[in-house]
């Protein structure tokens, strides 16, 4: 028998190897585009476009009315976070499963983790992408309101000096709320094997919380009844907004009647976010062993 050697032209890769940091950045950019359904079909873009429109509409309406009436006091951003919280939750419920559950369903997670990405890098990139998407949807409308209130004023510089202190609460509130919703949505989705289950679970969290809060407030007394308000995401965001913008909650509202220290809303929000992040990373660290 004789053998023949064929030169098929196979050559080793000689290009630049970008390494782990580049892989994380690429995954983040791809996931951010996925969160906004960029490059996906028309059906996939419906929810992101609809939610974005509903988030920006109140800001545009306020600016339009203020411009038509010359009343800049019509523009308010203190209660904007409370109004948009449920819309942000719906966005996260629809897009968080797209970021991580789809990879499990299609069996590409193992390809991501082949090298140089680690499981914790994968989780961090997905969390950063959803956080950035929610931050854009949260912060951009409020910055529009801030800019509109200044530009519509009779004197721009005095208006800016009177309003610039609001930038801190606007940014801090947007960051905290975006982190809360992104981390909880991804932590819940990490347990799901199908996107529909993950979306339903995220929505259920924002429905069960208010129901549980009302049940406890109905049957409990004393401090337990007062602090039960923290289980309701809407009241949590409302209390946080009041603390950030130094507003006194109405005594007729649930937050006002609870009469708990304002800083508790921030502590609970950050605490829940931290727990959700730990859960998310622990779910993926199992893949590193």
Secondary structure, DSSP 8 states (H G I E B T S, - for coil): --------------S----HHHHHHHHHHHHHHHHTTTTS-HHHHHHHHHHHHHHHHHHHHHHHHHHHHT-GGG---TTHHHHHHHHHHHHHHHHHHHHHHHHHHHT-HHHHTTTT--HHHHHHHHHHHHHHHHHHHHHHHHHHHHHHHHHTSSSHHHHHHHHTTHHHHHHHHHHHHHHHHHHHHHHHHTT-SSHHHHHHHHHHHHHHHHHHHHHHHHH--HHHHHHGGGG-HHHHHHHHHHHHTT----TTSHHHHH---THHHHHHHHHHHHHHHHHHHHHHHGGG-
